[in-house]
Amino acid sequence: MNNRLYDCIIIGAGPGGLQAAIYLGRYNRDVLLIDRGGGRTRHARSIENFLTHKSISGNELIELGTEQAKSFNVQVIKGTVSDISRKDYFEVHTGDHIFLSKFVIVSSGVYDNLPPIENVHKFLGKGFFTCIDCDGYRTTRGKLVIIGNSLKTVHLAFGMKQMFTKDITLVLYTDKAPAGYKEELADENIHYIVGRPVKIIGDNRIEAVEMRDGRRIECEVIMSDFGFKLNDSFLSGLDLKRDRDNFKYPVNVHYESSLSGLYIVGPLNTGPDQAIVAAGEGAVAAIDIKKRLLEM
Ligand SMILES: Cc1cc2nc3c(=O)[nH]c(=O)nc-3n(C[C@H](O)[C@H](O)[C@H](O)COP(=O)(O)OP(=O)(O)OC[C@H]3O[C@@H](n4cnc5c(N)ncnc54)[C@H](O)[C@@H]3O)c2cc1C
């Protein structure tokens, strides 16, 4: 047990956690930021929708943000939070330490479910995308394959066609054709096939998708739609409210969860999943914590 009482512990050094850290550091508060390394933002090879950056890699965004937070005396440590409990204060557990804090901001993000297709990691963020808001634009007028396993994937195809490209092949990674959507797909002139893609073909750029039955679908870009999982196992000891699907965490306008003093920013809450949104939420949470620390 480390007896130092922090004003706020932040879990996760993505855009949400770092922005909160910068605000709280600039209030001269005692802040600890715990991050296990890696993270989703680092997969983004080029972020083009973050104000003032025509293009910045996720890695650079995180490195610059971490330096900025440190410059305002935020203590940044590498560690994996395994559990949080609450007595008089929050107790944040890592493998070998328990840290005490008045407030906690959870900004531990999510990770994408990727289909078991050869070369997915090679092309992730480089022609193989998972997010319409992040990367839809990059498919503009391209030869696109959309791969997914739900009706949401069919809706994604309609959206992609309306905004980005008319040249779409929808690959439904399922055993059943999408009942009730055949006509709409035909009306929209979206070709679809049902089956298992096994390999993405290409050296420096995507050339095609190979199916298990040997078919080859020529394409330049791929949009994948298999959802994501939350990095939230350490929250299981807290009785937090979940949304209707028992998946994400509802928060109030300050991004405070159903547990007083515990804030959740970024894609773990029910809002959109974007770097600049997570950063904005981190700022809002930090401003609210500043106010509550003053009231204390
Ligand atoms: C390929 C790709 C491209 C993208 N492109 C864009 C884009 O162009 N524009 C855009 O706005 N968004 C983009 N995104 C989405 C963006 O990265 C996320 O929306 C954004 O990162 C959310 O930030 P975050 O702060 O929640 O967390 P993350 O970046 O996910 O960071 C969370 C951090 O928490 C840490 N962590 C998790 N669990 C623990 C634990 N138990 N203990 C300690 N630390 C923990 C992780 O290691 C990680 O460092 C992209 C995502 C991907 C995958």
The ligand as a Tripos MOL2 file, in Angstrom:
@<TRIPOS>MOLECULE
LIG
   53    58     1     0     0
SMALL
NO_CHARGES

@<TRIPOS>ATOM
      1 C1         -6.7080    1.5600  -36.7420 C.3       1 LIG1
      2 C2         -7.3810    2.6700  -35.9870 C.ar      1 LIG1
      3 C3         -7.4650    3.9250  -36.5540 C.ar      1 LIG1
      4 C4         -8.0820    4.9700  -35.8540 C.ar      1 LIG1
      5 N1         -8.1320    6.1830  -36.4530 N.ar      1 LIG1
      6 C5         -8.7240    7.2140  -35.8090 C.ar      1 LIG1
      7 C6         -8.8240    8.4790  -36.4460 C.ar      1 LIG1
      8 O1         -8.3700    8.6610  -37.5670 O.2       1 LIG1
      9 N2         -9.4420    9.4680  -35.7600 N.ar      1 LIG1
     10 C7         -9.9850    9.2770  -34.5010 C.ar      1 LIG1
     11 O2        -10.5340   10.2160  -33.9260 O.2       1 LIG1
     12 N3         -9.9110    8.0870  -33.8950 N.ar      1 LIG1
     13 C8         -9.2910    7.0470  -34.5280 C.ar      1 LIG1
     14 N4         -9.2520    5.8060  -33.9310 N.ar      1 LIG1
     15 C9         -9.9800    5.6050  -32.6700 C.3       1 LIG1
     16 C10        -9.2200    6.1660  -31.5110 C.3       1 LIG1
     17 O3         -7.9630    5.5610  -31.4030 O.3       1 LIG1
     18 C11       -10.0190    5.9320  -30.2250 C.3       1 LIG1
     19 O4        -11.3120    6.3780  -30.3440 O.3       1 LIG1
     20 C12        -9.3820    6.6990  -29.1550 C.3       1 LIG1
     21 O5         -8.1380    6.1450  -28.9780 O.3       1 LIG1
     22 C13       -10.0730    6.6230  -27.8330 C.3       1 LIG1
     23 O6         -9.1100    6.9640  -26.9380 O.3       1 LIG1
     24 P1         -9.0170    6.4120  -25.4750 P.3       1 LIG1
     25 O7         -8.4530    7.5310  -24.6790 O.co2     1 LIG1
     26 O8        -10.2940    5.8670  -25.0220 O.co2     1 LIG1
     27 O9         -8.0930    5.1570  -25.5080 O.3       1 LIG1
     28 P2         -6.9660    4.3010  -26.1410 P.3       1 LIG1
     29 O10        -6.1890    4.9690  -27.1900 O.co2     1 LIG1
     30 O11        -7.6180    3.0250  -26.4630 O.co2     1 LIG1
     31 O12        -5.9850    4.1280  -24.8860 O.3       1 LIG1
     32 C14        -6.3060    3.4080  -23.7540 C.3       1 LIG1
     33 C15        -5.0600    3.1550  -22.9500 C.3       1 LIG1
     34 O13        -5.4380    2.4860  -21.7400 O.3       1 LIG1
     35 C16        -4.5140    1.4660  -21.4800 C.3       1 LIG1
     36 N5         -5.1190    0.4430  -20.6300 N.ar      1 LIG1
     37 C17        -6.1360   -0.4060  -20.9380 C.ar      1 LIG1
     38 N6         -6.4090   -1.2010  -19.8820 N.ar      1 LIG1
     39 C18        -5.5570   -0.8450  -18.8890 C.ar      1 LIG1
     40 C19        -5.3490   -1.3080  -17.5540 C.ar      1 LIG1
     41 N7         -6.0630   -2.2990  -17.0300 N.pl3     1 LIG1
     42 N8         -4.3740   -0.7190  -16.8120 N.ar      1 LIG1
     43 C20        -3.6320    0.2940  -17.3190 C.ar      1 LIG1
     44 N9         -3.7800    0.7660  -18.5850 N.ar      1 LIG1
     45 C21        -4.7410    0.2060  -19.3630 C.ar      1 LIG1
     46 C22        -4.1400    0.9440  -22.8680 C.3       1 LIG1
     47 O14        -2.9190    0.2630  -22.8360 O.3       1 LIG1
     48 C23        -4.0660    2.2470  -23.6680 C.3       1 LIG1
     49 O15        -2.7750    2.8120  -23.6150 O.3       1 LIG1
     50 C24        -8.6460    4.7530  -34.5790 C.ar      1 LIG1
     51 C25        -8.5580    3.4780  -34.0030 C.ar      1 LIG1
     52 C26        -7.9420    2.4480  -34.6960 C.ar      1 LIG1
     53 C27        -7.8720    1.0950  -34.0530 C.3       1 LIG1
@<TRIPOS>BOND
     1     1     2 1
     2     2     3 ar
     3     2    52 ar
     4     3     4 ar
     5     4     5 ar
     6     4    50 ar
     7     5     6 ar
     8     6     7 ar
     9     6    13 1
    10     7     8 2
    11     7     9 ar
    12     9    10 ar
    13    10    11 2
    14    10    12 ar
    15    12    13 ar
    16    13    14 ar
    17    14    15 1
    18    14    50 ar
    19    15    16 1
    20    16    17 1
    21    16    18 1
    22    18    19 1
    23    18    20 1
    24    20    21 1
    25    20    22 1
    26    22    23 1
    27    23    24 1
    28    24    25 2
    29    24    26 1
    30    24    27 1
    31    27    28 1
    32    28    29 2
    33    28    30 1
    34    28    31 1
    35    31    32 1
    36    32    33 1
    37    33    34 1
    38    33    48 1
    39    34    35 1
    40    35    36 1
    41    35    46 1
    42    36    37 ar
    43    36    45 ar
    44    37    38 ar
    45    38    39 ar
    46    39    40 ar
    47    39    45 ar
    48    40    41 1
    49    40    42 ar
    50    42    43 ar
    51    43    44 ar
    52    44    45 ar
    53    46    47 1
    54    46    48 1
    55    48    49 1
    56    50    51 ar
    57    51    52 ar
    58    52    53 1
@<TRIPOS>SUBSTRUCTURE
     1 LIG1         1 GROUP 0 **** ****
